[in-house]
Amino acid sequence: MSAPIVEKDKHPEGTMPLYIKENSIIPTREVQQKTDEKPLTNLILDTYLDEKANYSFYEDDNNTLDYKESGEFNITNFTVAKKVISREL
């Protein structure tokens, strides 16, 4: 039995590679120091698709326990799929 061969990643010196699982969605927003500093006005979904990815975005009022006590929260589901365009030559 032999050990698997591991190849060294090639990336510029002084940088760190970032590995992202295929069919992933990574949400980002403007930088802030604490969660209630600014209202969410722009949600960016970075997608890394081979086929299709799903993401559920959870929101509550960020101030009370209403999410727990009376179920006051919102979940927005996103599905992103790669569109395949075929052309005949």
Backbone as a chain_set.jsonl record, in Angstrom:
{"seq": "MSAPIVEKDKHPEGTMPLYIKENSIIPTREVQQKTDEKPLTNLILDTYLDEKANYSFYEDDNNTLDYKESGEFNITNFTVAKKVISREL", "coords": {"N": [[0.851, -1.167, 0.0], [0.6, 2.177, -0.881], [1.226, 5.595, -0.05], [-0.947, 8.377, -0.824], [-0.199, 10.625, -3.508], [0.668, 13.914, -2.996], [0.391, 16.96, -4.439], [2.193, 19.981, -4.473], [0.597, 23.057, -4.119], [0.553, 25.654, -6.533], [1.05, 28.916, -6.144], [1.368, 32.494, -6.06], [4.192, 33.66, -4.235], [3.915, 34.688, -0.867], [1.196, 34.861, -0.806], [-2.021, 33.44, 0.005], [-3.772, 30.568, -0.854], [-7.271, 30.229, -1.626], [-9.677, 27.938, -0.993], [-12.643, 26.787, -2.331], [-15.619, 25.062, -2.088], [-17.177, 23.428, -4.82], [-20.269, 24.441, -6.37], [-21.187, 26.259, -4.451], [-22.445, 28.983, -2.45], [-21.48, 32.093, -1.343], [-22.312, 34.477, 0.904], [-21.958, 38.027, 1.121], [-21.569, 41.306, 2.54], [-21.587, 44.897, 3.08], [-18.788, 46.109, 4.963], [-18.784, 46.1, 8.498], [-18.609, 46.895, 12.007], [-20.186, 45.814, 14.053], [-23.165, 43.79, 14.358], [-25.559, 45.294, 14.308], [-24.88, 47.754, 13.348], [-25.292, 48.978, 10.791], [-28.108, 49.083, 8.569], [-29.027, 46.296, 6.495], [-28.531, 46.754, 3.166], [-27.599, 45.87, 0.785], [-27.061, 42.763, -0.386], [-24.643, 40.555, -1.351], [-24.187, 37.778, -3.38], [-21.814, 35.597, -3.889], [-21.142, 33.229, -6.277], [-20.157, 29.901, -6.98], [-20.221, 27.866, -9.295], [-20.797, 24.614, -10.602], [-22.93, 23.184, -11.329], [-25.555, 23.609, -9.764], [-26.618, 25.616, -6.973], [-27.747, 26.152, -3.599], [-29.056, 28.425, -1.144], [-29.96, 29.631, 2.048], [-31.163, 32.508, 3.469], [-31.26, 33.997, 6.542], [-33.16, 36.186, 8.567], [-33.815, 38.34, 11.351], [-35.212, 40.643, 13.813], [-33.001, 41.398, 15.26], [-32.912, 42.485, 17.78], [-34.682, 41.598, 19.739], [-36.217, 38.74, 21.407], [-38.168, 37.831, 19.771], [-38.027, 36.172, 17.552], [-37.801, 33.696, 18.665], [-39.847, 33.532, 20.577], [-42.29, 34.251, 19.285], [-41.981, 33.46, 16.731], [-41.133, 35.321, 14.829], [-39.449, 35.899, 12.166], [-37.578, 35.83, 9.11], [-36.964, 33.821, 6.277], [-35.204, 33.675, 3.37], [-34.988, 31.911, 0.468], [-32.546, 31.028, -1.89], [-31.835, 29.873, -5.136], [-29.458, 29.038, -7.439], [-28.59, 28.374, -10.719], [-26.527, 26.987, -13.223], [-26.588, 28.089, -16.503], [-26.818, 26.413, -19.477], [-25.685, 26.934, -22.653], [-26.133, 25.927, -25.858], [-24.739, 25.748, -29.075], [-25.107, 25.312, -32.491], [-22.824, 24.623, -35.011]], "CA": [[0.0, 0.0, 0.0], [1.412, 3.391, -0.935], [0.547, 6.832, 0.345], [-1.343, 9.185, -1.976], [0.735, 11.68, -3.896], [0.122, 15.25, -2.777], [1.153, 17.95, -5.181], [2.247, 21.299, -3.854], [-0.138, 24.076, -4.879], [1.378, 26.73, -7.068], [0.454, 30.24, -6.025], [2.432, 33.479, -5.855], [4.777, 33.722, -2.9], [3.346, 35.735, -0.032], [-0.268, 34.822, -0.873], [-2.609, 32.215, 0.525], [-4.867, 30.14, -1.723], [-8.583, 30.1, -1.025], [-10.353, 26.784, -1.569], [-14.094, 26.901, -2.2], [-16.327, 23.88, -2.576], [-18.006, 23.731, -5.982], [-21.701, 24.589, -6.125], [-21.338, 26.989, -3.194], [-22.809, 30.395, -2.453], [-20.902, 32.786, -0.19], [-22.914, 35.807, 1.01], [-21.155, 39.104, 1.703], [-22.227, 42.607, 2.654], [-20.608, 45.933, 3.392], [-18.062, 45.88, 6.215], [-19.249, 46.808, 9.686], [-17.965, 46.429, 13.221], [-21.131, 45.015, 14.822], [-24.279, 43.372, 13.498], [-26.626, 46.292, 14.183], [-24.282, 49.058, 13.013], [-25.937, 49.515, 9.584], [-29.111, 48.165, 8.007], [-28.614, 45.579, 5.288], [-29.119, 47.353, 1.965], [-27.094, 45.192, -0.402], [-26.515, 41.436, -0.111], [-23.945, 40.037, -2.531], [-24.051, 36.327, -3.355], [-20.754, 35.094, -4.771], [-21.489, 31.854, -6.61], [-19.088, 29.07, -7.546], [-21.095, 26.821, -9.814], [-20.568, 23.615, -11.633], [-24.298, 22.889, -11.751], [-26.595, 24.342, -9.054], [-26.351, 25.85, -5.554], [-28.863, 26.682, -2.803], [-28.656, 29.181, 0.039], [-31.075, 30.17, 2.832], [-30.758, 33.732, 4.179], [-32.091, 34.163, 7.733], [-33.206, 37.542, 9.132], [-34.753, 38.678, 12.408], [-35.073, 42.069, 14.139], [-31.678, 41.579, 15.874], [-33.006, 43.208, 19.044], [-35.551, 40.94, 20.714], [-36.342, 37.287, 21.297], [-39.395, 37.545, 19.024], [-37.791, 35.031, 16.654], [-37.969, 32.474, 19.458], [-41.111, 33.548, 21.305], [-43.478, 34.302, 18.426], [-41.642, 33.008, 15.381], [-40.982, 36.456, 13.912], [-38.201, 35.912, 11.413], [-37.784, 35.617, 7.684], [-35.956, 33.041, 5.568], [-35.291, 33.813, 1.923], [-34.236, 30.837, -0.183], [-31.996, 31.32, -3.209], [-31.309, 28.775, -5.94], [-28.744, 29.544, -8.607], [-28.222, 27.261, -11.596], [-25.724, 27.331, -14.391], [-27.339, 27.97, -17.738], [-25.991, 25.836, -20.539], [-26.077, 27.414, -23.967], [-25.513, 25.117, -26.896], [-24.804, 26.348, -30.398], [-24.727, 24.424, -33.582], [-21.964, 25.297, -35.997]], "C": [[0.903, 1.238, 0.0], [0.567, 4.6, -0.557], [0.151, 7.625, -0.894], [-0.309, 10.276, -2.255], [0.035, 13.023, -3.723], [1.012, 16.23, -3.519], [1.082, 19.284, -4.467], [1.495, 22.286, -4.739], [0.824, 25.155, -5.342], [0.581, 28.025, -6.976], [1.573, 31.227, -5.725], [2.912, 33.512, -4.407], [4.175, 34.897, -2.135], [1.826, 35.806, -0.102], [-0.759, 33.498, -0.31], [-3.747, 31.8, -0.407], [-6.173, 30.034, -0.928], [-9.299, 28.958, -1.735], [-11.846, 26.905, -1.29], [-14.727, 25.671, -2.824], [-17.2, 24.271, -3.77], [-19.474, 23.703, -5.599], [-21.977, 25.228, -4.766], [-21.792, 28.42, -3.456], [-22.224, 31.003, -1.187], [-21.5, 34.187, -0.142], [-21.926, 36.805, 1.623], [-22.002, 40.371, 1.745], [-21.178, 43.642, 2.99], [-20.01, 45.687, 4.777], [-18.677, 46.714, 7.332], [-18.616, 46.176, 10.909], [-18.869, 45.584, 14.11], [-22.385, 44.795, 13.999], [-25.365, 44.417, 13.333], [-26.105, 47.677, 13.816], [-24.986, 49.736, 11.836], [-27.017, 48.546, 9.128], [-28.555, 47.496, 6.747], [-29.318, 46.203, 4.093], [-28.692, 46.62, 0.703], [-26.447, 43.866, 0.006], [-25.906, 40.907, -1.404], [-23.783, 38.537, -2.368], [-22.991, 35.931, -4.373], [-21.042, 33.615, -5.01], [-20.324, 31.16, -7.301], [-19.757, 27.795, -8.047], [-20.412, 25.86, -10.766], [-21.937, 23.268, -12.208], [-25.305, 23.822, -11.074], [-26.215, 24.493, -7.586], [-27.592, 26.443, -4.896], [-28.315, 27.406, -1.586], [-29.909, 29.698, 0.726], [-30.557, 31.333, 3.664], [-31.745, 33.991, 5.304], [-32.008, 35.603, 8.22], [-34.183, 37.587, 10.297], [-34.499, 40.135, 12.797], [-33.759, 42.399, 14.853], [-31.712, 42.304, 17.217], [-33.762, 42.463, 20.13], [-35.476, 39.423, 20.55], [-37.602, 36.894, 20.536], [-39.223, 36.364, 18.076], [-38.076, 33.723, 17.372], [-39.37, 32.395, 20.07], [-42.336, 33.514, 20.396], [-43.178, 33.946, 16.97], [-41.499, 34.128, 14.367], [-39.571, 36.485, 13.33], [-38.527, 35.641, 9.954], [-36.64, 34.769, 7.136], [-36.22, 33.206, 4.074], [-34.398, 32.747, 1.3], [-33.81, 31.263, -1.582], [-31.557, 30.017, -3.863], [-30.688, 29.385, -7.183], [-28.294, 28.344, -9.424], [-27.438, 27.792, -12.791], [-26.565, 27.102, -15.641], [-26.393, 27.469, -18.822], [-26.55, 26.309, -21.877], [-25.368, 26.547, -24.999], [-25.741, 25.806, -28.244], [-24.378, 25.328, -31.435], [-23.898, 25.22, -34.573], [-22.185, 24.728, -37.376]], "O": [[1.848, 1.329, 0.783], [-0.652, 4.608, -0.729], [0.839, 7.557, -1.913], [0.359, 10.772, -1.348], [-1.06, 13.234, -4.244], [2.214, 16.322, -3.27], [0.044, 19.666, -3.927], [1.72, 22.351, -5.948], [1.771, 25.518, -4.645], [-0.434, 28.197, -7.652], [2.614, 30.842, -5.194], [2.115, 33.404, -3.475], [3.956, 35.969, -2.699], [1.224, 36.711, 0.477], [0.012, 32.549, -0.17], [-4.608, 32.623, -0.717], [-6.169, 29.784, 0.277], [-9.504, 29.011, -2.948], [-12.258, 27.102, -0.147], [-14.405, 25.291, -3.95], [-17.874, 25.301, -3.748], [-19.874, 23.041, -4.641], [-22.87, 24.806, -4.031], [-21.558, 28.985, -4.524], [-22.442, 30.493, -0.088], [-21.241, 35.002, -1.027], [-21.161, 36.466, 2.526], [-23.022, 40.477, 1.064], [-20.007, 43.307, 3.167], [-20.665, 45.121, 5.652], [-19.041, 47.874, 7.138], [-18.139, 45.042, 10.851], [-18.381, 44.727, 14.846], [-22.643, 45.531, 13.046], [-26.041, 44.429, 12.304], [-26.822, 48.667, 13.961], [-25.247, 50.938, 11.88], [-26.871, 47.333, 9.276], [-27.725, 48.064, 6.037], [-30.546, 46.189, 4.009], [-29.347, 46.731, -0.334], [-25.407, 43.854, 0.666], [-26.583, 40.825, -2.429], [-23.298, 38.071, -1.337], [-23.245, 35.932, -5.577], [-21.17, 32.84, -4.062], [-19.606, 31.76, -8.101], [-19.848, 26.793, -7.338], [-19.584, 26.232, -11.598], [-22.088, 23.081, -13.415], [-25.849, 24.719, -11.717], [-25.57, 23.614, -7.014], [-28.38, 27.14, -5.534], [-27.257, 27.058, -1.061], [-30.832, 30.159, 0.055], [-29.634, 31.175, 4.463], [-32.935, 34.183, 5.056], [-30.922, 36.18, 8.281], [-35.242, 36.962, 10.255], [-33.663, 40.798, 12.182], [-33.44, 43.575, 15.029], [-30.668, 42.695, 17.738], [-33.511, 42.674, 21.317], [-34.776, 38.902, 19.683], [-38.058, 35.755, 20.638], [-40.18, 35.631, 17.824], [-38.535, 32.758, 16.762], [-39.997, 31.335, 20.081], [-43.313, 32.828, 20.697], [-44.024, 34.115, 16.093], [-41.717, 33.917, 13.174], [-38.639, 37.023, 13.927], [-39.651, 35.261, 9.623], [-35.481, 34.977, 7.494], [-37.31, 32.915, 3.582], [-33.199, 32.691, 1.572], [-34.609, 31.789, -2.357], [-30.97, 29.157, -3.207], [-31.329, 30.161, -7.891], [-27.692, 27.411, -8.894], [-27.673, 28.896, -13.282], [-27.175, 26.046, -15.808], [-25.32, 28.027, -19.047], [-27.724, 26.111, -22.186], [-24.141, 26.451, -25.004], [-26.806, 26.367, -28.502], [-23.41, 24.588, -31.256], [-24.238, 26.349, -34.925], [-21.55, 25.168, -38.334]]}, "num_chains": 1, "name": "protein.A"}
